[in-house]
Amino acid sequence: MIAQLRGTVVEASLDRMVVDVAGVGYEVRTPPSVRARPGEEIAVYTHLVVSDDALTLYGFASVDERDVFLALTGVSRVGPKLALAALGTLGAQRLREAVHGEDVTALTAVPGIGRKGAQRLILELRETLVAAEDDGSPTPSGDGAGGHVHAEVRQALAGLGYAADETQAALAAVPDDDDPEALLRAALQRLGGR
């Protein structure tokens, strides 16, 4: 996986940029929070999405923004484009606030999210997204490093086709583990017995 790119911006628009890294130009889809002009040096945190017909690189201004994107794409019927639209419309912190405040109106401001979609986001992300700590350091879930492991395993299970509610139930039923491979194995065993 490509976790970060550092290089020179060759092209930039509202939703994409091309970053030259050691002579290779990477096209990166970005939310509006990633602002850059051609010629600028930039570092973006990235996530690579592999589909049947393309490899698409998504870039973010912070690790927190990338983690929110990953949480969103773990929700059923939310793909990378909709997750990027949500980040572009609300931003990571406002999205957290909307989920925890059960603010359906704020979530429906995102193009492509209706009332039912907003309710599904609230239901599926309520436990995953927590507000950023007062010191400004973001956490993907309330249990610190273990939350990152859970988020990683949820993303892997979503990639295997499991729904977010199945994934959440399986992770709640298995003992916590700091090793993502062991946690994934335990969750898969639990899901295999359904």
Residue frames as a rotation matrix with the C-alpha (Angstrom) as fourth column:
MET 1
0.581 0.814 0.000 0.00
0.814 -0.581 0.000 0.00
0.000 0.000 -1.000 0.00
ILE 2
-0.412 -0.621 0.667 1.10
0.557 -0.751 -0.355 3.58
0.721 0.225 0.655 -0.59
ALA 3
0.147 0.483 -0.863 0.65
0.989 -0.085 0.121 5.35
-0.015 -0.871 -0.490 2.75
GLN 4
0.522 -0.025 -0.853 2.20
0.207 -0.966 0.155 8.74
-0.827 -0.258 -0.499 1.98
LEU 5
0.386 -0.444 0.809 3.54
0.884 -0.072 -0.461 10.72
0.263 0.893 0.365 -0.95
ARG 6
0.444 -0.331 -0.833 6.04
0.247 -0.848 0.468 13.54
-0.861 -0.414 -0.295 -0.68
GLY 7
-0.318 -0.558 0.766 6.92
0.902 0.071 0.427 15.46
-0.293 0.827 0.481 -3.81
THR 8
-0.866 -0.058 -0.497 6.22
-0.073 -0.968 0.241 18.37
-0.495 0.245 0.833 -6.13
VAL 9
0.151 0.979 0.134 2.72
0.296 0.084 -0.952 19.23
-0.943 0.183 -0.277 -7.33
VAL 10
-0.848 -0.395 0.354 2.61
0.414 -0.077 0.907 19.17
-0.331 0.915 0.229 -11.14
GLU 11
-0.564 0.769 0.302 -1.14
-0.005 -0.369 0.929 19.74
0.826 0.522 0.212 -11.62
ALA 12
-0.886 0.339 -0.315 -3.87
0.375 0.127 -0.918 20.67
-0.272 -0.932 -0.239 -9.15
SER 13
-0.478 0.824 0.304 -7.63
-0.139 -0.412 0.900 21.13
0.867 0.388 0.311 -9.25
LEU 14
-0.022 0.552 0.834 -10.39
-0.931 -0.316 0.185 21.08
0.365 -0.772 0.520 -6.67
ASP 15
0.737 0.476 0.480 -10.66
-0.631 0.738 0.238 17.28
-0.241 -0.479 0.844 -6.49
ARG 16
0.844 -0.495 0.205 -7.35
0.524 0.843 -0.124 15.92
-0.111 0.212 0.971 -7.81
MET 17
0.612 -0.734 -0.295 -3.66
-0.707 -0.675 0.212 16.61
-0.354 0.079 -0.932 -8.17
VAL 18
0.817 -0.520 -0.251 -0.63
0.263 0.722 -0.639 15.06
0.513 0.456 0.727 -9.79
VAL 19
0.768 -0.603 0.217 2.38
-0.492 -0.338 0.803 14.72
-0.410 -0.723 -0.556 -7.48
ASP 20
0.580 -0.684 -0.442 5.83
-0.301 0.325 -0.897 14.11
0.757 0.653 -0.017 -8.96
VAL 21
0.731 -0.398 0.555 7.79
-0.487 0.267 0.832 11.77
-0.479 -0.878 0.001 -6.70
ALA 22
-0.164 -0.926 0.341 11.28
-0.199 0.370 0.907 10.96
-0.966 0.080 -0.245 -8.02
GLY 23
-0.823 -0.240 -0.515 10.19
-0.501 -0.121 0.857 11.42
-0.268 0.963 -0.021 -11.62
VAL 24
-0.759 0.651 -0.027 6.92
0.581 0.695 0.423 9.47
0.294 0.305 -0.906 -11.35
GLY 25
-0.762 0.557 0.331 3.65
-0.562 -0.822 0.088 11.43
0.321 -0.119 0.939 -11.47
TYR 26
-0.816 0.528 -0.236 0.97
0.578 0.732 -0.360 10.04
-0.018 -0.430 -0.903 -9.15
GLU 27
-0.440 0.774 0.455 -2.63
-0.238 -0.589 0.772 11.14
0.866 0.232 0.443 -9.73
VAL 28
-0.874 0.121 -0.471 -4.27
0.484 0.305 -0.820 11.61
0.044 -0.945 -0.325 -6.34
ARG 29
0.009 0.940 0.342 -7.98
0.382 -0.320 0.867 12.25
0.924 0.123 -0.362 -5.68
THR 30
-0.835 -0.414 -0.362 -8.33
0.499 -0.295 -0.815 14.74
0.230 -0.862 0.452 -2.83
PRO 31
0.354 0.881 -0.315 -10.92
0.934 -0.353 0.063 16.59
-0.056 -0.317 -0.947 -0.75
PRO 32
0.642 -0.052 0.765 -10.79
0.269 -0.919 -0.289 20.41
0.718 0.392 -0.576 -0.85
SER 33
0.956 -0.293 -0.006 -8.81
-0.084 -0.292 0.953 20.43
-0.281 -0.910 -0.304 2.43
VAL 34
0.105 -0.941 0.322 -5.73
0.693 0.302 0.654 19.41
-0.713 0.154 0.684 0.44
ARG 35
0.961 0.207 -0.186 -4.79
0.049 -0.783 -0.620 22.69
-0.274 0.586 -0.763 -1.21
ALA 36
0.000 -0.996 0.090 -1.75
0.438 0.081 0.895 22.94
-0.899 0.039 0.437 -3.40
ARG 37
0.763 0.131 -0.633 -0.46
-0.446 -0.603 -0.661 24.87
-0.469 0.787 -0.402 -6.37
PRO 38
0.867 -0.485 0.113 1.75
0.417 0.582 -0.698 23.58
0.273 0.652 0.707 -9.14
GLY 39
0.160 -0.921 0.355 5.40
-0.074 -0.370 -0.926 23.81
0.984 0.122 -0.127 -8.14
GLU 40
0.300 0.006 0.954 4.73
-0.919 -0.265 0.291 23.44
0.255 -0.964 -0.074 -4.40
GLU 41
-0.758 -0.471 -0.452 6.32
-0.239 0.844 -0.480 20.70
0.607 -0.256 -0.752 -2.33
ILE 42
0.151 0.888 0.434 3.63
-0.923 -0.030 0.384 18.65
0.354 -0.458 0.815 -0.59
ALA 43
-0.968 -0.239 -0.069 3.20
-0.198 0.908 -0.370 15.61
0.151 -0.345 -0.926 1.64
VAL 44
-0.023 0.999 0.035 -0.15
-0.940 -0.033 0.340 13.81
0.340 -0.025 0.940 1.51
TYR 45
-0.646 -0.019 0.763 -1.35
-0.428 0.837 -0.342 10.79
-0.632 -0.547 -0.549 3.44
THR 46
-0.400 0.409 -0.820 -2.84
-0.884 0.064 0.463 8.33
0.242 0.910 0.336 1.01
HIS 47
-0.157 0.379 0.912 -5.02
-0.297 0.863 -0.410 5.27
-0.942 -0.335 -0.023 0.64
LEU 48
-0.808 -0.177 -0.562 -4.95
-0.589 0.194 0.785 3.07
-0.030 0.965 -0.261 -2.46
VAL 49
0.106 0.897 0.430 -8.29
-0.513 0.420 -0.749 1.64
-0.851 -0.141 0.505 -3.62
VAL 50
-0.913 -0.400 -0.078 -8.09
-0.303 0.537 0.787 -1.33
-0.273 0.743 -0.612 -5.95
SER 51
0.185 0.981 0.066 -11.12
-0.561 0.161 -0.812 -2.01
-0.807 0.113 0.580 -8.14
ASP 52
0.480 0.079 0.874 -11.73
0.441 0.839 -0.318 -4.28
-0.758 0.538 0.368 -11.13
ASP 53
0.635 -0.120 0.763 -10.70
0.748 -0.151 -0.646 -1.66
0.193 0.981 -0.006 -13.66
ALA 54
0.435 -0.477 0.764 -8.52
-0.083 -0.866 -0.493 0.86
0.897 0.151 -0.416 -11.79
LEU 55
-0.095 -0.488 -0.868 -6.09
0.983 0.094 -0.160 1.64
0.160 -0.868 0.471 -9.02
THR 56
0.417 0.321 0.851 -7.15
0.249 -0.940 0.232 4.93
0.874 0.115 -0.472 -7.44
LEU 57
-0.497 -0.666 -0.557 -5.04
0.792 -0.085 -0.605 6.85
0.355 -0.741 0.570 -4.95
TYR 58
0.638 0.703 0.315 -6.86
0.419 -0.659 0.624 9.11
0.646 -0.266 -0.715 -2.47
GLY 59
-0.453 -0.890 -0.044 -4.88
0.607 -0.272 -0.747 11.77
0.653 -0.366 0.663 -0.62
PHE 60
0.682 0.701 -0.211 -5.54
0.576 -0.337 0.744 13.60
0.451 -0.629 -0.633 2.64
ALA 61
0.368 -0.502 0.783 -4.10
-0.364 -0.853 -0.375 16.50
0.856 -0.147 -0.496 4.61
SER 62
-0.234 -0.411 0.881 -3.78
-0.970 0.038 -0.240 14.43
0.065 -0.911 -0.407 7.82
VAL 63
-0.941 -0.105 -0.322 -3.80
-0.075 0.992 -0.106 10.88
0.331 -0.075 -0.941 9.11
ASP 64
-0.670 0.743 -0.008 -7.03
0.019 0.006 -1.000 11.74
-0.742 -0.670 -0.018 10.94
GLU 65
-0.031 0.659 -0.752 -8.74
-0.868 -0.391 -0.307 12.71
-0.496 0.643 0.584 7.70
ARG 66
-0.496 -0.218 -0.840 -7.58
-0.686 0.692 0.226 9.44
0.532 0.688 -0.493 6.12
ASP 67
-0.992 0.123 -0.031 -8.90
0.113 0.754 -0.646 7.46
-0.056 -0.645 -0.762 9.11
VAL 68
-0.311 0.929 -0.200 -12.31
-0.346 -0.307 -0.887 9.13
-0.885 -0.207 0.417 8.80
PHE 69
-0.089 0.196 -0.977 -12.32
-0.995 0.015 0.094 8.29
0.033 0.981 0.193 5.07
LEU 70
-0.803 -0.281 -0.525 -11.56
-0.305 0.951 -0.042 4.63
0.511 0.126 -0.850 5.89
ALA 71
-0.815 0.572 0.092 -14.32
0.098 0.293 -0.951 4.54
-0.571 -0.766 -0.294 8.50
LEU 72
-0.079 0.813 -0.577 -16.78
-0.722 -0.446 -0.529 5.99
-0.688 0.375 0.622 5.98
THR 73
-0.208 -0.036 -0.978 -15.85
-0.901 0.396 0.177 3.47
0.381 0.917 -0.115 3.29
GLY 74
-0.988 -0.137 -0.077 -16.45
-0.089 0.891 -0.446 0.71
0.129 -0.433 -0.892 5.83
VAL 75
-0.398 0.916 0.044 -20.14
-0.360 -0.112 -0.926 1.63
-0.844 -0.385 0.375 5.92
SER 76
-0.377 0.322 0.868 -22.39
0.723 0.688 0.059 -0.34
-0.579 0.650 -0.492 3.61
ARG 77
0.477 0.566 0.672 -23.27
0.879 -0.295 -0.374 1.53
-0.013 0.769 -0.639 0.39
VAL 78
0.868 -0.305 -0.391 -20.58
-0.240 -0.949 0.206 4.17
-0.434 -0.085 -0.897 0.94
GLY 79
0.633 -0.671 0.386 -17.84
0.765 0.465 -0.446 4.06
0.120 0.578 0.807 -1.64
PRO 80
-0.308 -0.888 -0.341 -14.70
0.897 -0.391 0.208 6.18
-0.318 -0.241 0.917 -1.93
LYS 81
-0.621 0.087 0.779 -16.38
0.453 -0.771 0.447 8.89
0.640 0.631 0.440 -4.02
LEU 82
0.480 0.861 0.169 -19.18
0.265 -0.326 0.907 9.40
0.836 -0.390 -0.385 -1.49
ALA 83
0.514 -0.382 -0.768 -16.70
0.845 0.071 0.530 9.32
-0.148 -0.921 0.360 1.41
LEU 84
-0.614 -0.770 0.173 -14.61
0.789 -0.593 0.162 11.98
-0.022 0.236 0.971 -0.34
ALA 85
-0.250 0.627 0.737 -17.75
0.270 -0.686 0.675 14.08
0.930 0.368 0.002 -0.92
ALA 86
0.727 0.523 -0.444 -18.60
0.531 -0.019 0.847 13.82
0.435 -0.852 -0.292 2.79
LEU 87
0.054 -0.800 -0.597 -15.13
0.915 -0.200 0.351 14.98
-0.400 -0.565 0.721 3.79
GLY 88
-0.722 -0.339 0.603 -15.27
0.620 -0.704 0.347 17.76
0.307 0.624 0.718 1.23
THR 89
0.061 0.861 0.504 -18.66
0.259 -0.502 0.825 18.98
0.964 0.081 -0.254 2.42
LEU 90
0.899 0.438 0.015 -18.30
0.062 -0.163 0.985 18.65
0.434 -0.884 -0.173 6.18
GLY 91
-0.030 -0.947 0.319 -14.65
-0.712 -0.204 -0.672 17.97
0.702 -0.247 -0.668 7.02
ALA 92
-0.422 -0.240 -0.874 -13.45
0.201 0.916 -0.348 15.30
0.884 -0.322 -0.339 9.45
GLN 93
-0.989 -0.014 -0.145 -14.29
0.145 -0.169 -0.975 17.07
-0.011 -0.986 0.169 12.72
ARG 94
-0.500 0.862 -0.080 -17.74
-0.850 -0.507 -0.147 18.28
-0.168 -0.005 0.986 11.64
LEU 95
-0.094 0.418 -0.904 -18.52
-0.512 0.758 0.404 14.78
0.854 0.500 0.143 10.38
ARG 96
-0.739 -0.236 -0.631 -17.66
0.385 0.621 -0.683 13.36
0.553 -0.748 -0.368 13.80
GLU 97
-0.919 0.395 -0.017 -19.86
-0.236 -0.583 -0.777 15.95
-0.317 -0.710 0.629 15.49
ALA 98
-0.258 0.860 -0.441 -22.75
-0.936 -0.110 0.335 15.19
0.240 0.499 0.833 13.14
VAL 99
-0.225 0.128 -0.966 -22.49
-0.074 0.986 0.148 11.44
0.971 0.104 -0.213 13.80
HIS 100
-0.788 -0.152 -0.597 -22.27
0.532 0.320 -0.784 11.81
0.311 -0.935 -0.171 17.59
GLY 101
-0.822 0.534 -0.195 -24.93
-0.319 -0.718 -0.619 14.51
-0.471 -0.446 0.761 17.72
GLU 102
-0.448 0.630 0.634 -27.12
0.711 0.681 -0.174 12.37
-0.542 0.373 -0.753 15.42
ASP 103
-0.160 0.286 -0.945 -27.45
-0.287 -0.929 -0.233 15.43
-0.944 0.234 0.231 13.17
VAL 104
0.021 0.284 0.959 -29.27
0.743 0.637 -0.205 13.98
-0.669 0.717 -0.197 10.15
THR 105
0.911 0.381 -0.156 -29.68
0.210 -0.757 -0.619 17.45
-0.354 0.532 -0.770 8.62
ALA 106
0.315 -0.878 -0.360 -25.92
-0.702 -0.471 0.535 18.06
-0.639 0.084 -0.765 8.51
LEU 107
-0.462 -0.525 0.715 -25.26
0.002 0.805 0.593 14.64
-0.887 0.275 -0.371 6.97
THR 108
0.294 0.639 0.711 -27.93
0.767 0.286 -0.575 15.09
-0.571 0.714 -0.406 4.30
ALA 109
0.684 -0.160 -0.711 -26.09
-0.355 -0.925 -0.133 18.23
-0.637 0.344 -0.690 3.16
VAL 110
-0.473 -0.867 0.158 -23.59
-0.334 0.342 0.878 15.84
-0.815 0.363 -0.452 1.55
PRO 111
0.060 0.481 -0.875 -24.49
-0.997 -0.005 -0.072 15.22
-0.039 0.877 0.479 -2.11
GLY 112
-0.286 -0.112 -0.952 -25.57
-0.449 0.893 0.030 11.58
0.846 0.436 -0.306 -2.41
ILE 113
-0.911 0.023 -0.411 -26.63
0.358 0.536 -0.765 11.10
0.202 -0.844 -0.497 1.21
GLY 114
-0.158 0.941 0.301 -30.35
-0.181 -0.327 0.927 11.09
0.971 0.092 0.222 1.91
ARG 115
0.234 0.355 0.905 -32.19
-0.919 -0.224 0.326 10.72
0.319 -0.908 0.273 5.19
LYS 116
0.987 0.159 0.026 -31.88
-0.159 0.943 0.292 6.91
0.022 -0.292 0.956 5.32
GLY 117
0.421 -0.904 -0.073 -28.21
0.437 0.273 -0.857 7.08
0.795 0.329 0.510 4.36
ALA 118
-0.162 -0.436 0.885 -27.57
-0.535 -0.715 -0.450 9.62
0.829 -0.546 -0.117 7.12
GLN 119
0.591 0.449 0.670 -29.30
-0.806 0.296 0.512 7.38
0.032 -0.843 0.537 9.66
ARG 120
0.921 -0.313 -0.230 -27.21
0.264 0.939 -0.221 4.41
0.285 0.143 0.948 8.48
LEU 121
0.047 -0.945 0.323 -24.01
0.106 -0.316 -0.943 6.47
0.993 0.078 0.085 8.87
ILE 122
0.026 0.034 0.999 -24.99
-0.879 -0.475 0.040 7.44
0.476 -0.879 0.018 12.40
LEU 123
0.871 0.398 0.287 -25.84
-0.487 0.772 0.409 3.85
-0.059 -0.497 0.866 13.32
GLU 124
0.840 -0.531 -0.112 -22.69
0.450 0.797 -0.403 2.31
0.304 0.288 0.908 11.85
LEU 125
0.005 -0.915 0.402 -20.18
0.337 -0.377 -0.863 5.03
0.941 0.140 0.307 12.78
ARG 126
0.738 0.379 0.559 -21.39
-0.322 -0.530 0.785 5.96
0.593 -0.759 -0.269 16.24
GLU 127
0.915 -0.392 0.097 -18.90
0.105 0.463 0.880 3.62
-0.390 -0.795 0.465 17.92
THR 128
0.429 -0.781 0.454 -16.12
0.901 0.336 -0.274 4.00
0.061 0.527 0.848 15.34
LEU 129
-0.151 -0.446 0.882 -15.71
0.414 -0.839 -0.353 7.76
0.897 0.312 0.311 15.19
VAL 130
0.380 0.214 -0.900 -15.01
0.911 -0.258 0.323 9.69
-0.164 -0.942 -0.293 18.36
ALA 131
0.985 -0.013 0.170 -14.34
0.017 -0.985 -0.171 13.37
0.170 0.172 -0.970 18.77
ALA 132
0.158 -0.986 0.058 -10.71
0.269 -0.013 -0.963 14.44
0.950 0.168 0.264 18.58
GLU 133
0.123 -0.214 -0.969 -9.00
0.989 0.111 0.101 14.75
0.086 -0.971 0.225 21.95
ASP 134
0.894 0.281 -0.349 -8.79
0.360 -0.915 0.184 18.19
-0.268 -0.290 -0.919 23.54
ASP 135
0.125 -0.930 -0.346 -5.06
0.025 -0.346 0.938 18.38
-0.992 -0.126 -0.020 22.81
GLY 136
0.317 0.091 -0.944 -5.84
-0.839 -0.438 -0.324 18.14
-0.443 0.894 -0.063 19.12
SER 137
-0.788 -0.608 -0.100 -4.49
-0.586 0.689 0.427 14.65
-0.191 0.395 -0.899 18.59
PRO 138
0.094 0.899 -0.428 -7.00
-0.957 0.199 0.209 12.54
0.274 0.390 0.879 16.68
THR 139
-0.747 -0.234 0.622 -8.01
-0.407 0.901 -0.149 9.03
-0.526 -0.365 -0.768 17.67
PRO 140
-0.714 0.474 -0.516 -9.95
-0.442 0.266 0.857 6.66
0.543 0.840 0.019 15.45
SER 141
0.275 0.841 -0.467 -11.78
0.158 0.439 0.884 5.10
0.948 -0.317 -0.012 18.37
GLY 142
0.722 0.160 0.673 -12.00
-0.521 -0.515 0.681 5.42
0.455 -0.842 -0.288 22.11
ASP 143
0.927 -0.336 0.169 -9.45
0.094 0.642 0.761 2.74
-0.364 -0.690 0.626 22.94
GLY 144
0.345 -0.881 -0.325 -6.30
-0.575 -0.472 0.668 4.35
-0.742 -0.043 -0.669 21.54
ALA 145
-0.572 -0.692 -0.440 -3.98
-0.775 0.281 0.566 2.06
-0.268 0.665 -0.697 19.60
GLY 146
-0.715 0.371 0.593 -6.47
0.276 0.928 -0.249 -0.81
-0.643 -0.014 -0.766 19.82
GLY 147
0.341 0.870 -0.357 -8.95
-0.001 -0.379 -0.925 1.38
-0.940 0.316 -0.128 17.97
HIS 148
0.014 -0.425 -0.905 -6.55
-0.937 -0.321 0.136 1.65
-0.348 0.846 -0.403 15.05
VAL 149
-0.925 -0.330 0.191 -6.22
-0.274 0.924 0.268 -2.15
-0.265 0.196 -0.944 14.98
HIS 150
-0.266 0.914 0.306 -10.02
0.416 0.395 -0.819 -2.52
-0.870 -0.090 -0.486 15.05
ALA 151
0.417 0.403 -0.815 -10.37
-0.473 -0.670 -0.573 0.05
-0.777 0.624 -0.088 12.24
GLU 152
-0.459 -0.688 -0.562 -7.79
-0.864 0.198 0.464 -1.83
-0.208 0.698 -0.685 10.17
VAL 153
-0.906 0.159 0.392 -9.59
0.142 0.987 -0.071 -5.15
-0.398 -0.008 -0.917 10.71
ARG 154
0.092 0.985 -0.143 -13.00
0.179 -0.158 -0.971 -3.58
-0.980 0.063 -0.191 9.95
GLN 155
0.198 -0.094 -0.976 -11.59
-0.833 -0.541 -0.117 -2.25
-0.517 0.836 -0.185 6.67
ALA 156
-0.821 -0.545 -0.169 -10.16
-0.558 0.707 0.434 -5.68
-0.117 0.451 -0.885 5.77
LEU 157
-0.640 0.652 0.406 -13.47
0.402 0.735 -0.546 -7.40
-0.655 -0.186 -0.733 6.52
ALA 158
0.321 0.735 -0.597 -15.37
-0.215 -0.557 -0.802 -4.79
-0.922 0.386 -0.020 4.49
GLY 159
-0.214 -0.515 -0.830 -13.00
-0.939 -0.124 0.320 -5.53
-0.267 0.848 -0.457 1.61
LEU 160
-0.986 -0.116 0.118 -13.95
-0.096 0.982 0.162 -9.20
-0.134 0.149 -0.980 1.92
GLY 161
-0.599 0.800 -0.035 -17.61
-0.056 0.002 0.998 -8.27
0.799 0.600 0.044 1.54
TYR 162
-0.397 0.471 -0.788 -18.82
0.901 0.366 -0.235 -8.33
0.177 -0.803 -0.569 5.14
ALA 163
0.358 0.624 0.694 -21.36
0.358 -0.778 0.516 -5.70
0.862 0.063 -0.502 6.17
ALA 164
-0.409 -0.561 0.719 -20.41
-0.359 -0.626 -0.692 -3.19
0.839 -0.542 0.054 8.87
ASP 165
0.344 0.599 0.723 -22.98
-0.911 0.026 0.412 -4.57
0.228 -0.800 0.554 11.35
GLU 166
0.919 -0.086 -0.385 -21.62
0.091 0.996 -0.005 -8.14
0.384 -0.031 0.923 10.92
THR 167
0.024 -0.998 0.061 -18.08
0.312 -0.051 -0.949 -6.87
0.950 0.042 0.310 11.35
GLN 168
-0.241 -0.061 0.969 -18.94
-0.708 -0.671 -0.219 -4.87
0.664 -0.739 0.118 14.46
ALA 169
0.732 0.590 0.340 -20.72
-0.668 0.527 0.525 -7.84
0.131 -0.612 0.780 16.05
ALA 170
0.744 -0.515 -0.425 -17.82
0.360 0.845 -0.395 -10.18
0.563 0.141 0.814 15.28
LEU 171
-0.251 -0.900 0.357 -15.23
0.101 -0.392 -0.914 -7.79
0.963 -0.193 0.190 16.73
ALA 172
0.021 0.341 0.940 -17.35
-0.887 -0.427 0.175 -7.27
0.461 -0.837 0.294 19.85
ALA 173
0.889 0.453 0.065 -17.53
-0.440 0.808 0.393 -11.05
0.126 -0.378 0.917 20.36
VAL 174
0.558 -0.758 -0.338 -13.79
0.535 0.640 -0.551 -11.78
0.634 0.127 0.763 20.12
PRO 175
0.571 -0.410 -0.711 -11.11
0.662 -0.283 0.694 -10.90
-0.486 -0.867 0.110 22.69
ASP 176
0.927 -0.282 -0.248 -9.12
-0.355 -0.875 -0.330 -7.73
-0.124 0.394 -0.911 21.98
ASP 177
0.448 -0.839 0.309 -5.72
0.760 0.540 0.363 -8.22
-0.471 0.072 0.879 20.43
ASP 178
0.365 -0.395 -0.843 -3.05
-0.278 -0.910 0.307 -5.68
-0.889 0.122 -0.442 19.42
ASP 179
-0.758 -0.618 0.207 -2.04
-0.037 0.357 0.933 -7.91
-0.651 0.700 -0.293 16.51
PRO 180
-0.165 0.767 -0.620 -4.28
-0.883 -0.395 -0.254 -7.12
-0.440 0.505 0.742 13.52
GLU 181
-0.493 -0.058 -0.868 -3.64
-0.635 0.706 0.313 -10.52
0.595 0.706 -0.385 11.92
ALA 182
-0.956 0.131 -0.264 -4.70
0.269 0.751 -0.603 -12.40
0.119 -0.647 -0.753 15.06
LEU 183
-0.547 0.793 -0.268 -7.77
-0.204 -0.436 -0.876 -10.20
-0.812 -0.425 0.400 15.48
LEU 184
-0.216 0.427 -0.878 -8.72
-0.976 -0.131 0.177 -10.66
-0.039 0.895 0.445 11.81
ARG 185
-0.751 -0.125 -0.648 -8.31
-0.247 0.964 0.100 -14.43
0.612 0.235 -0.755 12.12
ALA 186
-0.889 0.432 -0.152 -10.53
0.316 0.338 -0.887 -14.52
-0.332 -0.836 -0.437 15.24
ALA 187
-0.335 0.792 -0.511 -13.18
-0.564 -0.603 -0.565 -12.32
-0.755 0.099 0.648 13.60
LEU 188
-0.355 0.159 -0.921 -13.19
-0.875 0.290 0.388 -14.49
0.329 0.944 0.037 10.46
GLN 189
-0.920 0.041 -0.389 -13.63
0.148 0.957 -0.249 -17.62
0.362 -0.287 -0.887 12.60
ARG 190
-0.671 0.707 -0.223 -16.53
0.115 -0.198 -0.973 -15.93
-0.732 -0.679 0.052 14.35
LEU 191
-0.177 0.595 -0.784 -18.08
-0.843 -0.503 -0.192 -14.85
-0.508 0.627 0.590 11.04
GLY 192
-0.708 -0.168 -0.686 -17.56
-0.572 0.707 0.417 -18.32
0.414 0.687 -0.597 9.58
GLY 193
-0.922 0.344 -0.177 -19.91
0.385 0.766 -0.515 -19.78
-0.042 -0.543 -0.838 12.18
ARG 194
-0.677 0.693 -0.250 -22.83
-0.559 -0.704 -0.439 -17.53
-0.480 -0.158 0.863 11.22
